[in-house]
Amino acid sequence: MKKQISKVKNVSKILQPISMHQDNIIHLAVHSKKLEPLQQILDIVDNDEQRHSVTSSVNAYGNTVLHEAAICRNYEAVQLLVKKNKELIDMKNDSGETPLFRAAAYGNTKIVRYLISQPGQRVLSFERRVQLKGIHRSKKDGTSILRAAIQGKHFGTALELLDLDEELEELDEKNGTSLYMLAKIPYVFKSRDQMGFWKKLFYHCLPAVSGHDDSIDKIKEDEDPDIERDLQENLPAGSDHEKKVENGRSGRVNKVSCKLNISIWDVIFQGMNIIGLSVAKKLWKEKRDCVLATELAKILIKNDKSFNQNYMKSVNDDRLPDEKKEPGNYPLFTAVRTGNVELVKLILKEYPQAHEQINHKKQNILHVAAMHRQTEIFKLVKSKEVPMVRLARQIDVNGDTVLHSVADTQHYKGGARSGPAYQLLDELEWFKRVEDIMPSYYTMLHNNNEKTAREVFEENHKSQLQEAQQWIKDTSQSCSTVAVLVSTLVFAAAFTVPGGTNGKNGRPILINSPIFLFFTISDIISLSFSLTAVVMFLAILTSPFDFDNFLDTLPRKLSFGFALLFMSVATTMLAFASTIFLVIRLDERRRWTTTLICCAVFFPVSVLALTHFPLFASFIKPWKYFYEHFINWTARPRVRNLVARFLRFPQSKDRQG
């Protein structure tokens, strides 16, 4: 860069494009993130007219030097350019974006505050409220500056914009509101749900940093006191000046405590980076994004007027509302569709009546939750007993009930469990769960195609049923083959006595050894488990393969069979280890040999457990469901009395009374 600057002698050389994007040397100078290259170029220019021409030059995207400086966080260059040419603040690129808009889109909060603090960048609305100048609020396609910040996940910058312009969230955008955009990024709110125990514990120990800067590194920068002063002095006439001053003071106090807190944790992070734990800083950023996004969501929800509107009237009109403008793309249904549980909770907490909103298809929150398999949101709505009666009876424009929505596979993305049979089980359990909340006569209602919910479900899941049938047959055949091999092996081992037998009476020579007893028990258990597993897999192969069978008997049989097979393999390896110990007769001087043998024994068992863990987790889930129902059944007083009478437990008169 220094060599290129030294070759520049006049303005024509400065304006000459030198990159594929038609950037000239002054555009590239600001990307160094230093002030010196830009200062050297501007010193070459003799008069103000040439300086205006140089700083106003644009590249292929219509970006001026100030646009580029705002993008690459060159704060000193931004200050110098604004000082040399204040008209740059209002210049737009080909997309209709000002430098302030670009700074917000890239999360450069400090530059955003500086540009807004300049004279004339804020005006008064008709309601006498302070807002940004119109050219900064949105770009050519209608996207607002607030939405651009949220889209880039710069929630601190978005909060700063709302502090400086209270009416930004009220902008009418053709692509949806800012809250709608926030509802489309649920993973920001769910950073804690996808962590292990230790990671989650460390997450809770991290401080929730205050302040609106998006980057931890940027918070440590010194706050420019001139910005705070200019923000107060350059308020439009007639605004509440004292209120802004007080807010600025409290903000500065938060910044000081914030920077002190970060300085301490930054030392900790540097130490963790040295020992290879760089994930700590990333985890802190995740928590910060979660905290800022939640704070932003609360503000946007509180100021969103759409939740107070009655959509029933608009939907019952002859003209159905357009999907892109009316509730079809509104925040609540978007949050439900994407599984943004935290945002749904915040909306329903602020506006309890939002339960009864309906979209352009006359679908309520239950329809959308059922259609997209959002179980957590379904549980949340189900816990609200008052509106549940009306929600379960809602029928959409196609005549579909909530149960019909469960049968819809258009939005099905595959189950959480592995294996087609268990994915079908998930669908059947989901259908059953929704069916339980429906009035009995609603389950038999026909839609506009003259089909009940059950008929639609079986029709849409026909191919999945065929896949599940083939998968469970293949799995049962493979597992039964392995079980037969294991049973053959342990049966033969039972008659091949370790250490041999006494030639006179046929008794095992090592019969008095405790290890021999352990071998015998392991061999018997392995044989029993493997043969029982064979029986279970044969029972599966001879069972019917209808929808109801995949909900009740087949998953339990397969779970039980796989558990027996796993235990038979484990006990077979234990029997093998005990045989080795009996034959070799290790003493205390060969402990390392014992350790190696134990490792060799448990290695195949461990590999089997690890490789089949996702499938094994699928096996456990149906038994958990069965166990819960069994506990509820045994908790009934009549059942308890029958059990007590059978076991002849004496019951006191007080209990009988």
N, C-alpha and C positions, 0 to 999 in steps of 0.2 A: 504493500500500500504506500509506503514512504517513497519508493522509487517511482511509482505512478504519479504521485502528487508532485514530485520534483520535476517531472516532465511537463506539467501543466503550466502554461505561460499566459493564456488568455481565456476569455469566457467561452469561446467556441470550442476549445479543448475540453472545458468542463462539461458542456452540454452534449458532447459526443457520446452516443451509446456504446457501451463496452461489454455488454452481456446479452445473453439470449432473451432476457426479459426487458431489453431496452433500458436497463439501468445505466446511468452515467456515474462518473466517479464520486459525485457528492452523495448519491444514493448508497453506494458501497461504503462510503466513509463512516456513515452512522452505524453500520453493522459491526464495526470494531468495538462498539460499546464504550468508546473513549471520546473525549471532547477534542483532543489535539488534532486528529486528521481533519475534522470538520472545520475547526478554527483556521487551520492552515489554508484550506481551500477558500474560505470566505475572505481571508486577508488578501488573496490575489485580486478579488473584485474591487474596482476603484470606486464606483458610485452606487447610490441607492437603487437606481433603475436597473443596473446590471445585477445587483444583489437580489432584487425582486424577481428578475428573470431566472436566475440560477436556482433560487430556493423554490420557485413555483414550477420547475420542470417536472415532468411526469414520466413514468415508465410505461410498459405495455399495458398495465392494469389501471393506469390513471392515478397511481399513487405518487404523491409528492414526497419530498424528503421528510416532512413531518409525519406522514403516514408510516414510512419505514422506521423512523426513530421510535414512534409509539409502539410499533409491533415488536421491535427487538429490545425494548426496555432501556433505551439509552436516554435516561432522564436528563442528564446534563445537556445533551444535544437538543432535546425538546425545549429546554429553557432558552438556549441560545437562539434557536430558530424562531421561537415565538417573539423573542426580543428584537430580532432583526426584521421579521415580517409577520405581523399579527394577523394578516389576512389568511395565512395558511390554516388557521384554526377552522375556518368556515369552508375550505375547499373540499369538494367531494371527488372520489375516484369514480371509475366507470360503474361500480355497483351502487353508487349513491351513498358511500360511507365517508364520514368525516374522520380526521385523525382521532377524535375523541371516541367515535364509534369503534374504530379498530383497536384502540387501547383497551376498551371494555371487553371486546370480543376475545382478546388475548389475556385478559385477567391482570392487566397492569394497573393496579388500583392507585398507586402513587401518581402516575401520569394522568389518570382520569381525574383525580382530585385537583391536580395542578391546572389542567386545561379548563375544568369547570370554574376554577377560581378566577379566571381572567374576566375582565369587564365585558358585560354584554352577553355572556353565555347562559344566563338564566333570566327568565322573564316571569311575570305574574299571569296566572290563568284568569278566567272569568270569575272563578270562585276566590280570587285573591290568594291563591296558593302558589308557592314557588315551584317552577318547573324548568326543565332544560329548553333551550331554544329549539324550535321545530326541526331545524336541519340536522340536529344531533339525535333526535328521538327515534328515528327509523330510517331504513335505507330504501332503495328503489323498489324491492319486492314486497315491502310492507313489514319486514321483520324489525321488531323494536330493538333498541339497544339493550334493554333488560333481557329479552329473550336470547339475544346473541351471547350475553354473558352466561346465562343458564345453560345454553346449548354447549358451551365450552367447558361446563362444570366449574365455572369460576363464581362460586356462591358468595364469597366475600365481596367481590366486585359488585355483584348484583345487590347485596345488602347496602353497599355504599351508594349505589345509584338510587335506591329507594329512599335513603336518608336525604339525598340531595334533590330528588324529584319525587314527591309523594304520589303523583298521578301516573307514573309509568305503568303500573300494573293495570290501569284502566284503559290502556290503548286497545282499540278494536283491531285485531289482526286476523287476516284471512286464513292463516295457518294455525289458529288456535291461540289461547292466552298463554301467558308465562307459566301459570300454574299447570296448564295442560302439558307444556314442555317438561316441567319438573316431574309430572306423573309418569312420563315415558322413560325415566331413568331410575327404576326401583333399586338397582344394585347399590346406589349411593346410600340408601337408608338401611340396607341389610348387611353392612360390613361385619356385624358381630355374629350373625347367624351361621356363617360358613367357616368358623374357626374351631380349632381344637381347644382343649381345656386350658393348656398353659398359655396359648396365644390369646385366648379370650381373657384370661386373668391379667396378663400384661396390658391388654387393651384397656381394661377398666382402671388400671393404675395410672395410665397416661392422663395428663391434665387436659381438660377441654379448654384450649387456648381461646381467649377473648380477642376481639379485634376483627377487622374485615379483610385483612390481606390474605390472599389465597395460598401463598407459598410461605413455608416456615423460614426459608432463607431471607425472604423480603421483609418479614416482620422485624428482623434484627437490624434493618437499616435505620439510620437516624431519621426521625420525622422532621420535615422541613417546616419550621415555624412560620415562614412566609406564606405557605399555602393556607394554614389555618387563619392567618390574619386576612389574607385576600378573600377567603371564602366568606368572611363576615363583612368586610368592607364593600365587596362588589355584589351584595345582595340587591335585587331590584327595589326601587323605591316603593314603600307601602307594605313591605313584608315585616314579619315579626322578628326583628333583629335581636332582641334580648334572648328570645328562646333559642335561637341558633347559637348565640355565644355560649349559653349554658350547656347546650349539647356538645359544643366543641370542647369545652373544659372537661366535661365528664369523659369524653372520648379520649382526650389526651391522658387522663389519669389511668384509664384502662390500658392505653398503649404502653405506659411506663411499666405497670405491673406485668403486662404481657411480655415485654422484652426481657424483664428480669427472670421471669419463669422460663422463657425459651433459652436464655443463656445457660441456665443450669442444666436443662435437658439436652442442650446441644453438646455440652461436655460429655454427658452420658452416651449420646449417640456416637460421638467420635471414638470413644473407648470401645463401644460395641462394634463399630466398623473395623477397628484394628483386629479384633478377635473373630471377624467374619460374620457378625450378626447385623448386616446392613438392613435387614427386614424391619428393624425397629422404627426407623425414620419413615418408611413407607406405611407402617401401621399407624403411626401418629397422623400422617396425612389423611389416611382413611377415616380416622376418628374425627379429625377436624372437618373434613368434607361432610361427614354425617351430621355433626353439630350445626354447621353453618346451613346445610340444606334443610334441616328441621326448623331452624330459626326463620329461614326464608319462607318455608312452606306455611308456617303459622301466620306470617304477615300477609302473604298472598291469599290465603284462605279467608282471613278476616275481612279483607277488602274485596273479595269476589262477590259480586251482586247476583251472579247466576243461581246461587243456591237458594235465594229467596224467591225465585220465580216459580210459577206453577206451570209445569210443562204439560199437565194433563189437558189443559185447554187447547194448546197449540197442536198437540198430537191428534185430538179429536176433531180438528177442523178438516175440511175436505182436502186442503193442501197439506200434505205431510211436510215437515221441515226438512231442509236440505241437510244431508249428513255432515257436510263440512262446516256448517254454520251453527247447527243446533246441537242438542245434547249428545248426539252420536260421538262427537269428539271432545266432549266436555270432561273436565278433570276427574270427576268421580268414576265414570265408566272407564276412562283410560287407566286410572290407578287400579281398578278391579281387574281389567284385562291383562295388565302387565304384572299383577301380583304385588303391587306396592302397598303392602299391608299397613305400614306406618302412616302413609299419607291418607289412606282410607280412614284409619282411626282418628287422625287429626280433623278430617272433614266432618265425620259423624259426631265428633265431640263438640265442634263449633256449631254445626247445623244438624241437630238430630233429625229434622224433617227431611234431610237429604236422602234418607232411606227410600222415600217414595218417588224419587225422580225416575223418569222413564226416558228412553232415547227415541230416536226417530222410528224405530220398529216396535214401539210400545213395550220394550223390554225393560225390566227393572234390574236392580242390583243383583238379585238372585239369579235371574236369567243369565246375566253376563258371567257371574261367578261359576255357575254350573257349566256353562258352555266352555269356559277356559280352564276348568278343573282347579279352581283356586280354593282349596280346602280351608285355609286359614281365614280367608275373608268370609267364607260360608259359615264357619263357626262363629265368627264375630257377629254377623247379622243374625244368626240363629239365637244368639244369647239375648237379643233384643226382642222380648216376647210380645210387646204391644204391636209393632208393625208387622210381625211375622205372619199374622193371620191374613192380612191383606196382600202381602207380598207373594205368598204361596198360591194365591188365587188369580194372579195376573196372567192374562193371555195376550200374546203379541199379535201383530197384524197377520201372521200366517196361521193363526189358530193354535200355536204351540204353547203348552204350559211350561213351567220350569222343568218338569221331568222330560219333556221333549228336548229341551236344550241339552240335557245330559247325553242324550242319544246322538247329538250332533258331533261328528268326527272331523268337521272342517278345521277346527282349531286344535285338534288333538296332536300333541307333540311326542307321544310315547310316554310310558309310565316311568316312575322312578326306580322300579325294580327290574332286574335282568331276567330275560326269558319271556317268550310270548305268552306262556300260560299264566305267569304272575302279572304280566301287563294286562291281560284280560281280566284277571282277578281284581286288579285295581279298578278297572272300568265297572265291573259288576258291583263291587263294594260301593263305589261312588253313586251308581244308580240306586242301590238299596238305601244309602244314606239320605239321598234327596227324596226318595219315595216315602220314607218314614215321616217327613214333615208335611207331606201333601194330604189334603182331605181324601178319603177313600174313593169317593166318586170321581175325583179329578184324575186319578190314575187310569180311568177307562175312557176319558174324553178323547175324541178324534179331532185331529187338526184339519186344515183345509184340504189336505190330500186323503182324508178319511182313514187316517192311521192313528193308532194309539201310540203312546210313548214306548211301550214294550216292543211293538211291531217295528217302529223306526229304529230302536236300539239293535234288535236282532238283524235287521236288514243292513245297517251301517257297519256292524261288527262281524259280518259273515266271513269276510276274508281273514280277520284276526282270529276267529274261532278255528278256521282251518289250519292256520299257522300254529296255534296253540295245541291242537290235536296232534299234528305231526311232531312238534317239538317234544311233547310229553311222552309220546310213544318212543321216539328215538332215545330220549334220556333214560326212560325206564329200561329199555332193552340194554343199553350200554351199562347202566349201573347194575342190573341183574347179572350180566356177564361177569363183571368184576366181583360181585358178591359170591357167585358160584366158585370163582377161582380162589377167593380167600377161604371159603369153607372147605374146599378140597385140600388146600395147603394145611390148615390147622387140623383137619381130620387125620391127615397123614402124620402130622407132628405128634399127635396124641399117642400113636402106636410106635413111633420112633423115640423111645425113651432116652432122654439125655443121660449119659454116663453108663448106659447099658442095664441089664437085669442080672439077677442072681441065677446061675445055671441050675441050682437045686430047687428053689421054690418059685422062681419067676418074678420075685419082687424086685422093684427098682433098687439099684445100689444106693442111690442118693435120696431115698425116700424121706430120710430124717432131716434133710437140709431145708431150711426155710425158703431158700431160693427155688427148690423143686416144688414146694407148695405154691409159690407165687406163679411158677410156670404153668402148673396144672390149672389154677384159677383163671389165668389169662387165656389159656388155650380154650377152656370151656366157654368163657364169656365171648371170645371171638367167634367160636363156632355157632353159638346161640344167636348172636347178633347178625352174623352174615346170613344164616339160614332164614331168620325172620325178615331180613331185608329182601331176600329173594321172594319170600311170600308176599311182601308188600308191593314189590314191583310187578309181580304177576297179577296181583289184584287190580293194579292200575290198568294193565294191558287188557284185562277182561271187563273193565268197567265201561259204561256208556260215556260218551263225550259230548254231552249237551251243555248249554249255558249254565243250567242250575248245578250240574256236577262240578264245573270249574269254580263255582262259588262255595260249595260245601265240601265234598268228599275228596276230590282229586288233589287239591293243594296240600291237604293234611296228610294224605297217604304218601305223597311224594316227599314232604318234609320229614315225616317219620322214617321213611325208607332211607333217605339220604343220611339222617342222623345215625341210624343203625349201621349203615355202611362205613361211615366215618369212624365210629367207635370200634367196629370190628377191625379196621386197618390199624388203629392205634393199639388195641390189645394184642394184635398179631405181632407188632413190632416189640411190644413189651415181652411177649413170650419168647421171641427170638433173642432179645437181650439176656433174659434169664438163662436161656440155653447156653449162650456164650459164657456166661459167668460160671455155670455149672461145669462145663467142659474144661475151660482154661484154669479155673480155680485161682483167681488173682489174689495176691497178697497185698499188704500195705505198701510194699516197696514199688508197686506198679500202679500207683494211683492215676498217673497220666494215661495209662491204657484204659482204665475204667472211664475216665472222662471222655476219651475219644469214642469209646463204644456207645456211651450215652448220647453223645452228639450225633453219631451215625444212626442211632435208633430213632431219634426224634426229628431228624432232618426230613425224611419223606412225609412224616405226619405234618410237620410245619409247612412244607411246600404245598401239600394238599389243602391245608387250612387257609393259607394265604391266597392261593390261586382261585379257590372256590368261595372266598369270603363274601363277595358281592351276591353270589347266588345263595350262600348260606344265610345271609341277612334276609333274603327274600323268603327263605324257608321258615325263618323264625317268626315273621310278621303274622302269618295266619294263626299260629299257635298263640300269639299274644292276644289276638282278637277272640279266639276260643276261650282262653284263660279268663279274660275279663267277663265274658258271658257266663262262664262257669261260676266265678266268684259271686256275680250278681244273683245267680240262681240259688246258690247255697246260702245266700244272706237272707232269703225269705224265711219268716218265722215257721211256716209249716214244714219246710225242708229241714230246718234246724231241729225241730221237735222229732221228726222221723229219724234223723241221724242219732239223736240222743237216746231215743227209745231202742234203736237197733244196737247201740253200744252199751245200753243199760246204764246210762249216766243218771244218777239221781237228780231230780229237779226239786228245788225248794218250793214251798207253797207260795212264797212271794212271787217267784217267777211265773208260776202257773196262774196266779191271779192277775 
